[in-house]
């Protein structure tokens, strides 16, 4: 993709959260309406948000390569490439993660390993 290539489709991901400071660290806090039985993995939600943000920056032509974007963000190229794979997850999986409905063994570390690209295979693997 070149910088002059227009984006054919745009995907908007809305993640309702707010930033709060706790112990000198910033933390993402989900809305109060979330039930206590849900296990929102803030690390995984943050990684999803970053992945879609980076994807948008690459598709817009703002950065030509992942390496260029990784250098700008001061993040290792290999880490960025692995996190960007989260944009290939099935929409149902992304929704479950955002709602805290994923199983407890589904973590960012789990997604850093290769996973199937086909959505049906992803769903079967996570069932």
C-alpha positions in Angstrom: 0.0 0.0 0.0 1.3 3.4 -0.9 0.6 6.7 0.8 -1.6 7.8 -2.0 -3.8 4.7 -1.9 -7.2 5.6 -0.4 -8.7 3.4 2.3 -11.6 1.4 0.9 -13.3 0.7 4.2 -13.2 2.2 7.6 -13.8 0.2 10.8 -14.8 2.1 13.9 -14.2 0.5 17.3 -15.9 2.2 20.2 -14.5 1.3 23.6 -16.2 3.1 26.5 -13.7 3.7 29.3 -12.2 6.4 31.3 -8.6 7.0 32.5 -8.1 7.1 36.3 -4.9 7.6 38.3 -4.1 4.9 40.9 -0.9 4.9 42.8 0.9 7.1 40.3 -0.2 4.9 37.4 -2.9 5.5 34.8 -5.5 2.8 34.5 -8.4 2.2 32.2 -11.7 1.8 33.9 -14.7 0.3 32.3 -18.2 1.8 32.8 -20.1 1.1 36.0 -22.7 -0.8 34.2 -20.3 -3.7 33.7 -21.4 -6.6 35.9 -19.0 -8.1 38.5 -19.1 -11.5 36.8 -17.4 -10.1 33.8 -13.6 -10.3 33.8 -12.4 -7.4 31.7 -8.7 -7.8 30.9 -7.5 -4.2 30.8 -4.2 -5.2 29.3 -5.9 -7.0 26.4 -8.4 -4.2 25.9 -5.6 -1.7 25.7 -3.7 -3.9 23.3 -6.8 -4.1 21.0 -7.2 -0.3 21.1 -3.5 0.2 20.2 -3.7 -2.4 17.4 -6.6 -0.7 15.8 -5.0 2.7 16.2 -1.8 1.5 14.6 -3.7 -0.2 11.8 -5.6 3.1 11.1 -2.3 5.0 11.1 -0.8 2.6 8.6 -3.8 2.5 6.3 -4.1 6.2 6.2 -0.6 6.5 4.8 0.6 8.4 7.8 3.4 5.8 8.1 4.5 3.6 5.2 5.7 0.6 7.1 5.3 -1.1 10.5 9.0 -0.5 11.1 8.6 3.2 10.6 5.6 3.3 12.9 7.4 1.2 15.6 10.3 3.6 15.5 8.0 6.6 16.0 6.2 4.9 18.8 9.5 3.7 20.4 8.2 0.1 20.4 10.0 -3.0 19.2 9.0 -3.9 15.6 8.4 -7.5 16.6 6.0 -6.6 19.5 4.1 -4.1 17.3 3.7 -6.8 14.5 2.4 -9.3 17.0 -0.1 -6.8 18.6 -1.2 -5.7 15.1 -2.4 -9.3 14.5 -5.2 -8.6 17.0 -6.9 -6.6 14.2 -7.4 -10.0 12.5 -9.6 -11.4 15.2 -13.2 -12.3 14.5 -15.5 -9.5 15.5 -17.3 -11.8 18.0 -14.0 -12.4 19.8 -13.2 -8.7 19.9 -16.7 -8.0 21.3 -16.3 -10.8 24.0 -13.0 -9.3 25.1 -14.4 -5.8 25.3 -17.3 -7.1 27.3 -15.1 -9.2 29.6 -16.8 -12.4 28.4 -13.7 -14.2 27.2 -12.4 -17.3 29.1 -9.9 -16.6 31.8 -7.1 -18.3 29.9 -7.5 -15.9 27.0 -4.8 -13.2 27.7 -2.6 -10.9 25.7 0.2 -13.4 26.2 -2.0 -16.1 24.6 -2.6 -13.9 21.6 1.1 -13.2 21.1 1.5 -16.7 19.8 0.3 -17.5 16.3 -3.4 -18.1 15.9 -5.5 -19.0 12.9 -6.6 -16.2 10.5 -9.9 -17.8 9.6 -12.6 -16.6 11.9 -14.4 -20.0 12.2 -11.1 -21.6 13.3 -10.5 -18.8 15.8 -13.9 -19.3 17.3 -13.4 -23.1 17.5 -10.0 -22.7 19.1 -11.5 -20.4 21.8 -14.6 -22.4 22.5 
